[in-house]
Amino acid sequence: QVQLVESGGGLVQAGGSLRLSCTVSEGTFSSYFMGWFRRAPGKEREYVSGISWSGVRSDYADSVKGRFTISRDNAKNTVYLQMNSLKPEDTAVYYCAGSIAGPHTIIDVPAGMDFWGEGTLVTVSS
């Protein structure tokens, strides 16, 4: 059974940075599209960023473009989300997710994902 474990969440002041990590056990990580989603209090889960399994394509929601960077290390079965210039509106539970997909496919909807982590809380204070 594929398991995803996130880490790196925490409390940070506005303008600060955090790096989230998600390590995948079991399965073939190098053939999974990997994405980050988040759910803010009282809101629906939303797409944040994704990276194809080839690593060639990455994608970002408009709200985080230019501030967040996604990357992956297939040798470590790990995907990262570097978050800079954090804003209070970035406060949410961040979820790592994976899906079997084509080498350059990007999936930006929760319903398209096959595997999910438990989430890690990011709180940005003003």
BELGI-V970987 format. One line per field, one symbol per residue. burial: 1 if it has 16 or more other ideal C-beta (glycine too) atoms within 10 Angstrom, else 0. A space follows every 10 residues. Layout:
burial: ???
//
This chain:
burial: 0001010110 0100000101 1111001010 0111111100 0000101111 1110100011 1001000111 0101001111 1010010001 1111111110 1000011101 0110111011 010100
//
